[in-house]
């Protein structure tokens, strides 16, 4: 009986981790990252956005939020068209 409870608990934990990982990826797709030094913003998948150092990185929840803060969209990933 105790072994079954451990197996059930392990399966529940795996399911929670699997679902959380999927939702985190979906949340990241909705985020934008900007550079304090260039004042440009990118999608989280953009190669240029991934190169921004931690000290210069700013995270936005929407393209409109980034533009309101004075950031320009990246010409590579074109974040405002998604």
N, CA, C and O atoms as a Maestro MAE file, in Angstrom:
{
 s_m_m2io_version
 :::
 2.0.0
}

f_m_ct {
 s_m_title
 :::
 protein
 m_atom[328] {
  # First column is atom index #
  i_m_mmod_type
  r_m_x_coord
  r_m_y_coord
  r_m_z_coord
  i_m_residue_number
  s_m_chain_name
  s_m_pdb_residue_name
  s_m_pdb_atom_name
  i_m_atomic_number
  :::
  1 25 0.831 -1.204 0.000 1 A "UNK " " N  " 7
  2 3 0.000 0.000 0.000 1 A "UNK " " CA " 6
  3 2 0.867 1.256 0.000 1 A "UNK " " C  " 6
  4 15 0.582 2.209 -0.724 1 A "UNK " " O  " 8
  5 25 1.903 1.257 0.795 2 A "UNK " " N  " 7
  6 3 2.780 2.422 0.891 2 A "UNK " " CA " 6
  7 2 3.513 2.653 -0.431 2 A "UNK " " C  " 6
  8 15 3.715 3.795 -0.844 2 A "UNK " " O  " 8
  9 25 3.913 1.555 -1.097 3 A "UNK " " N  " 7
  10 3 4.601 1.659 -2.371 3 A "UNK " " CA " 6
  11 2 3.679 2.256 -3.426 3 A "UNK " " C  " 6
  12 15 4.123 3.053 -4.253 3 A "UNK " " O  " 8
  13 25 2.410 1.884 -3.410 4 A "UNK " " N  " 7
  14 3 1.438 2.430 -4.366 4 A "UNK " " CA " 6
  15 2 1.249 3.932 -4.153 4 A "UNK " " C  " 6
  16 15 1.140 4.690 -5.117 4 A "UNK " " O  " 8
  17 25 1.211 4.352 -2.906 5 A "UNK " " N  " 7
  18 3 1.058 5.779 -2.604 5 A "UNK " " CA " 6
  19 2 2.267 6.557 -3.111 5 A "UNK " " C  " 6
  20 15 2.126 7.667 -3.623 5 A "UNK " " O  " 8
  21 25 3.449 5.978 -2.969 6 A "UNK " " N  " 7
  22 3 4.657 6.645 -3.454 6 A "UNK " " CA " 6
  23 2 4.636 6.762 -4.972 6 A "UNK " " C  " 6
  24 15 5.034 7.788 -5.523 6 A "UNK " " O  " 8
  25 25 4.176 5.720 -5.645 7 A "UNK " " N  " 7
  26 3 4.109 5.735 -7.101 7 A "UNK " " CA " 6
  27 2 3.095 6.774 -7.568 7 A "UNK " " C  " 6
  28 15 3.352 7.504 -8.526 7 A "UNK " " O  " 8
  29 25 1.959 6.843 -6.906 8 A "UNK " " N  " 7
  30 3 0.928 7.820 -7.260 8 A "UNK " " CA " 6
  31 2 1.450 9.236 -7.039 8 A "UNK " " C  " 6
  32 15 1.247 10.111 -7.881 8 A "UNK " " O  " 8
  33 25 2.114 9.465 -5.920 9 A "UNK " " N  " 7
  34 3 2.669 10.786 -5.633 9 A "UNK " " CA " 6
  35 2 3.705 11.165 -6.686 9 A "UNK " " C  " 6
  36 15 3.751 12.315 -7.122 9 A "UNK " " O  " 8
  37 25 4.534 10.211 -7.099 10 A "UNK " " N  " 7
  38 3 5.552 10.468 -8.109 10 A "UNK " " CA " 6
  39 2 4.892 10.812 -9.445 10 A "UNK " " C  " 6
  40 15 5.339 11.729 -10.133 10 A "UNK " " O  " 8
  41 25 3.838 10.091 -9.819 11 A "UNK " " N  " 7
  42 3 3.132 10.369 -11.077 11 A "UNK " " CA " 6
  43 2 2.476 11.751 -11.056 11 A "UNK " " C  " 6
  44 15 2.496 12.465 -12.058 11 A "UNK " " O  " 8
  45 25 1.906 12.119 -9.938 12 A "UNK " " N  " 7
  46 3 1.294 13.444 -9.812 12 A "UNK " " CA " 6
  47 2 2.356 14.530 -9.948 12 A "UNK " " C  " 6
  48 15 2.139 15.526 -10.637 12 A "UNK " " O  " 8
  49 25 3.483 14.347 -9.306 13 A "UNK " " N  " 7
  50 3 4.575 15.317 -9.394 13 A "UNK " " CA " 6
  51 2 5.063 15.451 -10.839 13 A "UNK " " C  " 6
  52 15 5.291 16.564 -11.315 13 A "UNK " " O  " 8
  53 25 5.222 14.340 -11.527 14 A "UNK " " N  " 7
  54 3 5.646 14.376 -12.937 14 A "UNK " " CA " 6
  55 2 4.627 15.121 -13.795 14 A "UNK " " C  " 6
  56 15 5.005 15.913 -14.659 14 A "UNK " " O  " 8
  57 25 3.351 14.876 -13.565 15 A "UNK " " N  " 7
  58 3 2.307 15.547 -14.336 15 A "UNK " " CA " 6
  59 2 2.339 17.054 -14.094 15 A "UNK " " C  " 6
  60 15 2.206 17.836 -15.036 15 A "UNK " " O  " 8
  61 25 2.511 17.460 -12.852 16 A "UNK " " N  " 7
  62 3 2.565 18.888 -12.519 16 A "UNK " " CA " 6
  63 2 3.774 19.539 -13.186 16 A "UNK " " C  " 6
  64 15 3.654 20.627 -13.751 16 A "UNK " " O  " 8
  65 25 4.926 18.894 -13.129 17 A "UNK " " N  " 7
  66 3 6.130 19.440 -13.756 17 A "UNK " " CA " 6
  67 2 5.974 19.542 -15.268 17 A "UNK " " C  " 6
  68 15 6.406 20.524 -15.872 17 A "UNK " " O  " 8
  69 25 5.362 18.540 -15.879 18 A "UNK " " N  " 7
  70 3 5.140 18.546 -17.323 18 A "UNK " " CA " 6
  71 2 4.209 19.683 -17.725 18 A "UNK " " C  " 6
  72 15 4.483 20.393 -18.693 18 A "UNK " " O  " 8
  73 25 3.124 19.862 -17.001 19 A "UNK " " N  " 7
  74 3 2.169 20.923 -17.319 19 A "UNK " " CA " 6
  75 2 2.760 22.304 -17.072 19 A "UNK " " C  " 6
  76 15 2.507 23.231 -17.841 19 A "UNK " " O  " 8
  77 25 3.533 22.448 -16.023 20 A "UNK " " N  " 7
  78 3 4.163 23.723 -15.706 20 A "UNK " " CA " 6
  79 2 5.177 24.105 -16.776 20 A "UNK " " C  " 6
  80 15 5.250 25.267 -17.174 20 A "UNK " " O  " 8
  81 25 5.950 23.149 -17.238 21 A "UNK " " N  " 7
  82 3 6.949 23.419 -18.273 21 A "UNK " " CA " 6
  83 2 6.273 23.913 -19.542 21 A "UNK " " C  " 6
  84 15 6.767 24.840 -20.183 21 A "UNK " " O  " 8
  85 25 5.166 23.316 -19.909 22 A "UNK " " N  " 7
  86 3 4.441 23.749 -21.100 22 A "UNK " " CA " 6
  87 2 3.889 25.147 -20.954 22 A "UNK " " C  " 6
  88 15 3.947 25.935 -21.898 22 A "UNK " " O  " 8
  89 25 3.358 25.471 -19.800 23 A "UNK " " N  " 7
  90 3 2.794 26.800 -19.612 23 A "UNK " " CA " 6
  91 2 3.888 27.858 -19.514 23 A "UNK " " C  " 6
  92 15 3.675 28.997 -19.930 23 A "UNK " " O  " 8
  93 25 5.048 27.510 -18.976 24 A "UNK " " N  " 7
  94 3 6.163 28.454 -18.921 24 A "UNK " " CA " 6
  95 2 6.647 28.791 -20.322 24 A "UNK " " C  " 6
  96 15 6.953 29.945 -20.623 24 A "UNK " " O  " 8
  97 25 6.716 27.774 -21.178 25 A "UNK " " N  " 7
  98 3 7.127 28.025 -22.562 25 A "UNK " " CA " 6
  99 2 6.115 28.922 -23.259 25 A "UNK " " C  " 6
  100 15 6.495 29.817 -24.014 25 A "UNK " " O  " 8
  101 25 4.839 28.690 -23.014 26 A "UNK " " N  " 7
  102 3 3.795 29.520 -23.622 26 A "UNK " " CA " 6
  103 2 3.877 30.953 -23.100 26 A "UNK " " C  " 6
  104 15 3.673 31.902 -23.856 26 A "UNK " " O  " 8
  105 25 4.174 31.111 -21.816 27 A "UNK " " N  " 7
  106 3 4.299 32.452 -21.244 27 A "UNK " " CA " 6
  107 2 5.499 33.176 -21.826 27 A "UNK " " C  " 6
  108 15 5.428 34.378 -22.081 27 A "UNK " " O  " 8
  109 25 6.610 32.460 -22.042 28 A "UNK " " N  " 7
  110 3 7.798 33.092 -22.598 28 A "UNK " " CA " 6
  111 2 7.558 33.580 -24.014 28 A "UNK " " C  " 6
  112 15 8.107 34.604 -24.420 28 A "UNK " " O  " 8
  113 25 6.733 32.850 -24.777 29 A "UNK " " N  " 7
  114 3 6.441 33.270 -26.139 29 A "UNK " " CA " 6
  115 2 5.699 34.602 -26.167 29 A "UNK " " C  " 6
  116 15 5.733 35.302 -27.179 29 A "UNK " " O  " 8
  117 25 5.039 34.957 -25.088 30 A "UNK " " N  " 7
  118 3 4.280 36.200 -25.024 30 A "UNK " " CA " 6
  119 2 5.113 37.360 -24.483 30 A "UNK " " C  " 6
  120 15 4.633 38.493 -24.434 30 A "UNK " " O  " 8
  121 25 6.344 37.093 -24.079 31 A "UNK " " N  " 7
  122 3 7.199 38.123 -23.516 31 A "UNK " " CA " 6
  123 2 8.126 38.700 -24.581 31 A "UNK " " C  " 6
  124 15 8.407 38.068 -25.599 31 A "UNK " " O  " 8
  125 25 8.588 39.907 -24.318 32 A "UNK " " N  " 7
  126 3 9.541 40.585 -25.186 32 A "UNK " " CA " 6
  127 2 10.708 41.037 -24.328 32 A "UNK " " C  " 6
  128 15 10.549 41.300 -23.136 32 A "UNK " " O  " 8
  129 25 11.870 41.125 -24.935 33 A "UNK " " N  " 7
  130 3 13.052 41.535 -24.204 33 A "UNK " " CA " 6
  131 2 13.675 42.733 -24.913 33 A "UNK " " C  " 6
  132 15 13.773 42.764 -26.139 33 A "UNK " " O  " 8
  133 25 14.092 43.718 -24.120 34 A "UNK " " N  " 7
  134 3 14.700 44.919 -24.672 34 A "UNK " " CA " 6
  135 2 16.096 45.124 -24.134 34 A "UNK " " C  " 6
  136 15 16.466 44.565 -23.101 34 A "UNK " " O  " 8
  137 25 16.862 45.923 -24.834 35 A "UNK " " N  " 7
  138 3 18.208 46.260 -24.404 35 A "UNK " " CA " 6
  139 2 18.249 47.715 -23.950 35 A "UNK " " C  " 6
  140 15 17.854 48.618 -24.687 35 A "UNK " " O  " 8
  141 25 18.728 47.927 -22.742 36 A "UNK " " N  " 7
  142 3 18.844 49.300 -22.215 36 A "UNK " " CA " 6
  143 2 19.788 50.146 -23.063 36 A "UNK " " C  " 6
  144 15 19.589 51.353 -23.205 36 A "UNK " " O  " 8
  145 25 20.818 49.509 -23.627 37 A "UNK " " N  " 7
  146 3 21.815 50.280 -24.371 37 A "UNK " " CA " 6
  147 2 21.377 50.629 -25.791 37 A "UNK " " C  " 6
  148 15 21.713 51.704 -26.286 37 A "UNK " " O  " 8
  149 25 20.626 49.735 -26.463 38 A "UNK " " N  " 7
  150 3 20.230 50.021 -27.849 38 A "UNK " " CA " 6
  151 2 18.808 50.565 -27.963 38 A "UNK " " C  " 6
  152 15 18.440 51.136 -28.990 38 A "UNK " " O  " 8
  153 25 18.002 50.388 -26.904 39 A "UNK " " N  " 7
  154 3 16.600 50.813 -26.889 39 A "UNK " " CA " 6
  155 2 15.790 50.108 -27.984 39 A "UNK " " C  " 6
  156 15 14.846 50.681 -28.527 39 A "UNK " " O  " 8
  157 25 16.169 48.847 -28.309 40 A "UNK " " N  " 7
  158 3 15.405 48.014 -29.230 40 A "UNK " " CA " 6
  159 2 14.821 46.855 -28.441 40 A "UNK " " C  " 6
  160 15 15.378 46.445 -27.423 40 A "UNK " " O  " 8
  161 25 13.682 46.320 -28.917 41 A "UNK " " N  " 7
  162 3 13.113 45.161 -28.254 41 A "UNK " " CA " 6
  163 2 12.908 44.032 -29.247 41 A "UNK " " C  " 6
  164 15 12.766 44.254 -30.450 41 A "UNK " " O  " 8
  165 25 12.895 42.797 -28.711 42 A "UNK " " N  " 7
  166 3 12.901 41.576 -29.505 42 A "UNK " " CA " 6
  167 2 11.921 40.561 -28.921 42 A "UNK " " C  " 6
  168 15 11.467 40.696 -27.785 42 A "UNK " " O  " 8
  169 25 11.605 39.538 -29.723 43 A "UNK " " N  " 7
  170 3 10.883 38.394 -29.175 43 A "UNK " " CA " 6
  171 2 11.880 37.585 -28.350 43 A "UNK " " C  " 6
  172 15 13.089 37.771 -28.489 43 A "UNK " " O  " 8
  173 25 11.398 36.706 -27.509 44 A "UNK " " N  " 7
  174 3 12.288 35.886 -26.688 44 A "UNK " " CA " 6
  175 2 13.047 34.866 -27.535 44 A "UNK " " C  " 6
  176 15 14.067 34.337 -27.091 44 A "UNK " " O  " 8
  177 25 12.568 34.584 -28.742 45 A "UNK " " N  " 7
  178 3 13.206 33.607 -29.612 45 A "UNK " " CA " 6
  179 2 14.250 34.241 -30.536 45 A "UNK " " C  " 6
  180 15 14.995 33.517 -31.197 45 A "UNK " " O  " 8
  181 25 14.320 35.540 -30.596 46 A "UNK " " N  " 7
  182 3 15.217 36.256 -31.504 46 A "UNK " " CA " 6
  183 2 16.681 36.035 -31.108 46 A "UNK " " C  " 6
  184 15 17.034 36.122 -29.932 46 A "UNK " " O  " 8
  185 25 17.520 35.751 -32.095 47 A "UNK " " N  " 7
  186 3 18.947 35.536 -31.827 47 A "UNK " " CA " 6
  187 2 19.586 36.789 -31.233 47 A "UNK " " C  " 6
  188 15 20.418 36.694 -30.330 47 A "UNK " " O  " 8
  189 25 19.201 37.958 -31.735 48 A "UNK " " N  " 7
  190 3 19.756 39.207 -31.203 48 A "UNK " " CA " 6
  191 2 19.287 39.441 -29.769 48 A "UNK " " C  " 6
  192 15 20.055 39.925 -28.937 48 A "UNK " " O  " 8
  193 25 18.044 39.103 -29.479 49 A "UNK " " N  " 7
  194 3 17.515 39.271 -28.129 49 A "UNK " " CA " 6
  195 2 18.176 38.353 -27.123 49 A "UNK " " C  " 6
  196 15 18.348 38.720 -25.960 49 A "UNK " " O  " 8
  197 25 18.548 37.157 -27.564 50 A "UNK " " N  " 7
  198 3 19.210 36.194 -26.671 50 A "UNK " " CA " 6
  199 2 20.617 36.648 -26.289 50 A "UNK " " C  " 6
  200 15 21.156 36.198 -25.278 50 A "UNK " " O  " 8
  201 25 21.219 37.536 -27.085 51 A "UNK " " N  " 7
  202 3 22.582 38.002 -26.822 51 A "UNK " " CA " 6
  203 2 22.647 39.162 -25.833 51 A "UNK " " C  " 6
  204 15 23.737 39.553 -25.415 51 A "UNK " " O  " 8
  205 25 21.505 39.714 -25.455 52 A "UNK " " N  " 7
  206 3 21.499 40.858 -24.535 52 A "UNK " " CA " 6
  207 2 21.993 40.408 -23.159 52 A "UNK " " C  " 6
  208 15 21.503 39.422 -22.608 52 A "UNK " " O  " 8
  209 25 22.946 41.124 -22.622 53 A "UNK " " N  " 7
  210 3 23.490 40.757 -21.311 53 A "UNK " " CA " 6
  211 2 22.444 40.988 -20.219 53 A "UNK " " C  " 6
  212 15 21.529 41.798 -20.362 53 A "UNK " " O  " 8
  213 25 22.611 40.267 -19.156 54 A "UNK " " N  " 7
  214 3 21.661 40.330 -18.031 54 A "UNK " " CA " 6
  215 2 21.524 41.750 -17.483 54 A "UNK " " C  " 6
  216 15 20.423 42.175 -17.133 54 A "UNK " " O  " 8
  217 25 22.626 42.479 -17.406 55 A "UNK " " N  " 7
  218 3 22.587 43.833 -16.830 55 A "UNK " " CA " 6
  219 2 21.877 44.838 -17.740 55 A "UNK " " C  " 6
  220 15 21.403 45.869 -17.263 55 A "UNK " " O  " 8
  221 25 21.797 44.550 -19.047 56 A "UNK " " N  " 7
  222 3 21.137 45.460 -19.986 56 A "UNK " " CA " 6
  223 2 19.728 45.006 -20.374 56 A "UNK " " C  " 6
  224 15 19.044 45.707 -21.120 56 A "UNK " " O  " 8
  225 25 19.284 43.849 -19.882 57 A "UNK " " N  " 7
  226 3 18.015 43.259 -20.297 57 A "UNK " " CA " 6
  227 2 16.817 43.851 -19.550 57 A "UNK " " C  " 6
  228 15 16.839 44.024 -18.331 57 A "UNK " " O  " 8
  229 25 15.777 44.155 -20.324 58 A "UNK " " N  " 7
  230 3 14.506 44.624 -19.778 58 A "UNK " " CA " 6
  231 2 13.421 43.723 -20.370 58 A "UNK " " C  " 6
  232 15 13.419 43.474 -21.575 58 A "UNK " " O  " 8
  233 25 12.502 43.235 -19.540 59 A "UNK " " N  " 7
  234 3 11.429 42.354 -20.016 59 A "UNK " " CA " 6
  235 2 10.120 43.123 -20.092 59 A "UNK " " C  " 6
  236 15 9.762 43.858 -19.171 59 A "UNK " " O  " 8
  237 25 9.413 42.944 -21.200 60 A "UNK " " N  " 7
  238 3 8.110 43.572 -21.422 60 A "UNK " " CA " 6
  239 2 7.065 42.486 -21.644 60 A "UNK " " C  " 6
  240 15 7.374 41.417 -22.169 60 A "UNK " " O  " 8
  241 25 5.831 42.763 -21.243 61 A "UNK " " N  " 7
  242 3 4.739 41.811 -21.409 61 A "UNK " " CA " 6
  243 2 3.995 41.978 -22.728 61 A "UNK " " C  " 6
  244 15 3.167 41.142 -23.087 61 A "UNK " " O  " 8
  245 25 4.284 43.038 -23.434 62 A "UNK " " N  " 7
  246 3 3.665 43.248 -24.745 62 A "UNK " " CA " 6
  247 2 4.537 44.181 -25.573 62 A "UNK " " C  " 6
  248 15 5.366 44.921 -25.044 62 A "UNK " " O  " 8
  249 25 4.330 44.127 -26.886 63 A "UNK " " N  " 7
  250 3 5.051 45.031 -27.778 63 A "UNK " " CA " 6
  251 2 4.626 46.476 -27.505 63 A "UNK " " C  " 6
  252 15 5.443 47.394 -27.565 63 A "UNK " " O  " 8
  253 25 3.350 46.663 -27.207 64 A "UNK " " N  " 7
  254 3 2.853 48.010 -26.907 64 A "UNK " " CA " 6
  255 2 3.540 48.591 -25.673 64 A "UNK " " C  " 6
  256 15 3.866 49.778 -25.641 64 A "UNK " " O  " 8
  257 25 3.758 47.755 -24.662 65 A "UNK " " N  " 7
  258 3 4.441 48.206 -23.446 65 A "UNK " " CA " 6
  259 2 5.870 48.650 -23.768 65 A "UNK " " C  " 6
  260 15 6.341 49.663 -23.251 65 A "UNK " " O  " 8
  261 25 6.557 47.887 -24.627 66 A "UNK " " N  " 7
  262 3 7.927 48.237 -25.009 66 A "UNK " " CA " 6
  263 2 7.956 49.548 -25.790 66 A "UNK " " C  " 6
  264 15 8.807 50.404 -25.548 66 A "UNK " " O  " 8
  265 25 7.027 49.696 -26.723 67 A "UNK " " N  " 7
  266 3 6.981 50.928 -27.520 67 A "UNK " " CA " 6
  267 2 6.640 52.142 -26.657 67 A "UNK " " C  " 6
  268 15 7.167 53.234 -26.867 67 A "UNK " " O  " 8
  269 25 5.753 51.937 -25.686 68 A "UNK " " N  " 7
  270 3 5.384 53.030 -24.778 68 A "UNK " " CA " 6
  271 2 6.588 53.477 -23.944 68 A "UNK " " C  " 6
  272 15 6.688 54.641 -23.558 68 A "UNK " " O  " 8
  273 25 7.504 52.533 -23.671 69 A "UNK " " N  " 7
  274 3 8.706 52.849 -22.893 69 A "UNK " " CA " 6
  275 2 9.806 53.449 -23.769 69 A "UNK " " C  " 6
  276 15 10.898 53.741 -23.281 69 A "UNK " " O  " 8
  277 25 9.520 53.633 -25.061 70 A "UNK " " N  " 7
  278 3 10.478 54.274 -25.949 70 A "UNK " " CA " 6
  279 2 11.381 53.326 -26.723 70 A "UNK " " C  " 6
  280 15 12.365 53.764 -27.319 70 A "UNK " " O  " 8
  281 25 11.065 52.032 -26.727 71 A "UNK " " N  " 7
  282 3 11.869 51.050 -27.437 71 A "UNK " " CA " 6
  283 2 11.344 50.871 -28.860 71 A "UNK " " C  " 6
  284 15 10.143 50.967 -29.111 71 A "UNK " " O  " 8
  285 25 12.266 50.610 -29.783 72 A "UNK " " N  " 7
  286 3 11.937 50.381 -31.187 72 A "UNK " " CA " 6
  287 2 11.958 48.876 -31.459 72 A "UNK " " C  " 6
  288 15 12.755 48.159 -30.854 72 A "UNK " " O  " 8
  289 25 11.096 48.382 -32.360 73 A "UNK " " N  " 7
  290 3 11.094 46.947 -32.670 73 A "UNK " " CA " 6
  291 2 12.338 46.522 -33.460 73 A "UNK " " C  " 6
  292 15 12.860 47.283 -34.274 73 A "UNK " " O  " 8
  293 25 12.791 45.322 -33.210 74 A "UNK " " N  " 7
  294 3 13.927 44.736 -33.911 74 A "UNK " " CA " 6
  295 2 13.563 44.533 -35.387 74 A "UNK " " C  " 6
  296 15 12.442 44.136 -35.706 74 A "UNK " " O  " 8
  297 25 14.507 44.804 -36.272 75 A "UNK " " N  " 7
  298 3 14.251 44.621 -37.703 75 A "UNK " " CA " 6
  299 2 14.436 43.172 -38.132 75 A "UNK " " C  " 6
  300 15 14.053 42.809 -39.244 75 A "UNK " " O  " 8
  301 25 15.012 42.342 -37.277 76 A "UNK " " N  " 7
  302 3 15.215 40.928 -37.602 76 A "UNK " " CA " 6
  303 2 13.959 40.117 -37.283 76 A "UNK " " C  " 6
  304 15 13.429 39.430 -38.156 76 A "UNK " " O  " 8
  305 25 13.480 40.191 -36.040 77 A "UNK " " N  " 7
  306 3 12.346 39.366 -35.615 77 A "UNK " " CA " 6
  307 2 10.996 40.067 -35.781 77 A "UNK " " C  " 6
  308 15 9.954 39.415 -35.707 77 A "UNK " " O  " 8
  309 25 10.999 41.369 -36.002 78 A "UNK " " N  " 7
  310 3 9.779 42.148 -36.208 78 A "UNK " " CA " 6
  311 2 8.702 41.818 -35.163 78 A "UNK " " C  " 6
  312 15 7.646 41.292 -35.513 78 A "UNK " " O  " 8
  313 25 8.960 42.122 -33.892 79 A "UNK " " N  " 7
  314 3 8.063 41.717 -32.809 79 A "UNK " " CA " 6
  315 2 6.658 42.323 -32.842 79 A "UNK " " C  " 6
  316 15 5.754 41.777 -32.210 79 A "UNK " " O  " 8
  317 25 6.447 43.412 -33.543 80 A "UNK " " N  " 7
  318 3 5.119 44.016 -33.564 80 A "UNK " " CA " 6
  319 2 4.177 43.335 -34.550 80 A "UNK " " C  " 6
  320 15 2.974 43.595 -34.525 80 A "UNK " " O  " 8
  321 25 4.684 42.490 -35.396 81 A "UNK " " N  " 7
  322 3 3.861 41.833 -36.410 81 A "UNK " " CA " 6
  323 2 3.363 40.464 -35.973 81 A "UNK " " C  " 6
  324 15 2.721 39.780 -36.770 81 A "UNK " " O  " 8
  325 25 3.625 40.039 -34.763 82 A "UNK " " N  " 7
  326 3 3.226 38.713 -34.308 82 A "UNK " " CA " 6
  327 2 1.950 38.754 -33.540 82 A "UNK " " C  " 6
  328 15 1.471 37.716 -33.082 82 A "UNK " " O  " 8
  :::
 }
 m_bond[327] {
  # First column is bond index #
  i_m_from
  i_m_to
  i_m_order
  :::
  1 1 2 1
  2 2 3 1
  3 3 4 2
  4 3 5 1
  5 5 6 1
  6 6 7 1
  7 7 8 2
  8 7 9 1
  9 9 10 1
  10 10 11 1
  11 11 12 2
  12 11 13 1
  13 13 14 1
  14 14 15 1
  15 15 16 2
  16 15 17 1
  17 17 18 1
  18 18 19 1
  19 19 20 2
  20 19 21 1
  21 21 22 1
  22 22 23 1
  23 23 24 2
  24 23 25 1
  25 25 26 1
  26 26 27 1
  27 27 28 2
  28 27 29 1
  29 29 30 1
  30 30 31 1
  31 31 32 2
  32 31 33 1
  33 33 34 1
  34 34 35 1
  35 35 36 2
  36 35 37 1
  37 37 38 1
  38 38 39 1
  39 39 40 2
  40 39 41 1
  41 41 42 1
  42 42 43 1
  43 43 44 2
  44 43 45 1
  45 45 46 1
  46 46 47 1
  47 47 48 2
  48 47 49 1
  49 49 50 1
  50 50 51 1
  51 51 52 2
  52 51 53 1
  53 53 54 1
  54 54 55 1
  55 55 56 2
  56 55 57 1
  57 57 58 1
  58 58 59 1
  59 59 60 2
  60 59 61 1
  61 61 62 1
  62 62 63 1
  63 63 64 2
  64 63 65 1
  65 65 66 1
  66 66 67 1
  67 67 68 2
  68 67 69 1
  69 69 70 1
  70 70 71 1
  71 71 72 2
  72 71 73 1
  73 73 74 1
  74 74 75 1
  75 75 76 2
  76 75 77 1
  77 77 78 1
  78 78 79 1
  79 79 80 2
  80 79 81 1
  81 81 82 1
  82 82 83 1
  83 83 84 2
  84 83 85 1
  85 85 86 1
  86 86 87 1
  87 87 88 2
  88 87 89 1
  89 89 90 1
  90 90 91 1
  91 91 92 2
  92 91 93 1
  93 93 94 1
  94 94 95 1
  95 95 96 2
  96 95 97 1
  97 97 98 1
  98 98 99 1
  99 99 100 2
  100 99 101 1
  101 101 102 1
  102 102 103 1
  103 103 104 2
  104 103 105 1
  105 105 106 1
  106 106 107 1
  107 107 108 2
  108 107 109 1
  109 109 110 1
  110 110 111 1
  111 111 112 2
  112 111 113 1
  113 113 114 1
  114 114 115 1
  115 115 116 2
  116 115 117 1
  117 117 118 1
  118 118 119 1
  119 119 120 2
  120 119 121 1
  121 121 122 1
  122 122 123 1
  123 123 124 2
  124 123 125 1
  125 125 126 1
  126 126 127 1
  127 127 128 2
  128 127 129 1
  129 129 130 1
  130 130 131 1
  131 131 132 2
  132 131 133 1
  133 133 134 1
  134 134 135 1
  135 135 136 2
  136 135 137 1
  137 137 138 1
  138 138 139 1
  139 139 140 2
  140 139 141 1
  141 141 142 1
  142 142 143 1
  143 143 144 2
  144 143 145 1
  145 145 146 1
  146 146 147 1
  147 147 148 2
  148 147 149 1
  149 149 150 1
  150 150 151 1
  151 151 152 2
  152 151 153 1
  153 153 154 1
  154 154 155 1
  155 155 156 2
  156 155 157 1
  157 157 158 1
  158 158 159 1
  159 159 160 2
  160 159 161 1
  161 161 162 1
  162 162 163 1
  163 163 164 2
  164 163 165 1
  165 165 166 1
  166 166 167 1
  167 167 168 2
  168 167 169 1
  169 169 170 1
  170 170 171 1
  171 171 172 2
  172 171 173 1
  173 173 174 1
  174 174 175 1
  175 175 176 2
  176 175 177 1
  177 177 178 1
  178 178 179 1
  179 179 180 2
  180 179 181 1
  181 181 182 1
  182 182 183 1
  183 183 184 2
  184 183 185 1
  185 185 186 1
  186 186 187 1
  187 187 188 2
  188 187 189 1
  189 189 190 1
  190 190 191 1
  191 191 192 2
  192 191 193 1
  193 193 194 1
  194 194 195 1
  195 195 196 2
  196 195 197 1
  197 197 198 1
  198 198 199 1
  199 199 200 2
  200 199 201 1
  201 201 202 1
  202 202 203 1
  203 203 204 2
  204 203 205 1
  205 205 206 1
  206 206 207 1
  207 207 208 2
  208 207 209 1
  209 209 210 1
  210 210 211 1
  211 211 212 2
  212 211 213 1
  213 213 214 1
  214 214 215 1
  215 215 216 2
  216 215 217 1
  217 217 218 1
  218 218 219 1
  219 219 220 2
  220 219 221 1
  221 221 222 1
  222 222 223 1
  223 223 224 2
  224 223 225 1
  225 225 226 1
  226 226 227 1
  227 227 228 2
  228 227 229 1
  229 229 230 1
  230 230 231 1
  231 231 232 2
  232 231 233 1
  233 233 234 1
  234 234 235 1
  235 235 236 2
  236 235 237 1
  237 237 238 1
  238 238 239 1
  239 239 240 2
  240 239 241 1
  241 241 242 1
  242 242 243 1
  243 243 244 2
  244 243 245 1
  245 245 246 1
  246 246 247 1
  247 247 248 2
  248 247 249 1
  249 249 250 1
  250 250 251 1
  251 251 252 2
  252 251 253 1
  253 253 254 1
  254 254 255 1
  255 255 256 2
  256 255 257 1
  257 257 258 1
  258 258 259 1
  259 259 260 2
  260 259 261 1
  261 261 262 1
  262 262 263 1
  263 263 264 2
  264 263 265 1
  265 265 266 1
  266 266 267 1
  267 267 268 2
  268 267 269 1
  269 269 270 1
  270 270 271 1
  271 271 272 2
  272 271 273 1
  273 273 274 1
  274 274 275 1
  275 275 276 2
  276 275 277 1
  277 277 278 1
  278 278 279 1
  279 279 280 2
  280 279 281 1
  281 281 282 1
  282 282 283 1
  283 283 284 2
  284 283 285 1
  285 285 286 1
  286 286 287 1
  287 287 288 2
  288 287 289 1
  289 289 290 1
  290 290 291 1
  291 291 292 2
  292 291 293 1
  293 293 294 1
  294 294 295 1
  295 295 296 2
  296 295 297 1
  297 297 298 1
  298 298 299 1
  299 299 300 2
  300 299 301 1
  301 301 302 1
  302 302 303 1
  303 303 304 2
  304 303 305 1
  305 305 306 1
  306 306 307 1
  307 307 308 2
  308 307 309 1
  309 309 310 1
  310 310 311 1
  311 311 312 2
  312 311 313 1
  313 313 314 1
  314 314 315 1
  315 315 316 2
  316 315 317 1
  317 317 318 1
  318 318 319 1
  319 319 320 2
  320 319 321 1
  321 321 322 1
  322 322 323 1
  323 323 324 2
  324 323 325 1
  325 325 326 1
  326 326 327 1
  327 327 328 2
  :::
 }
}
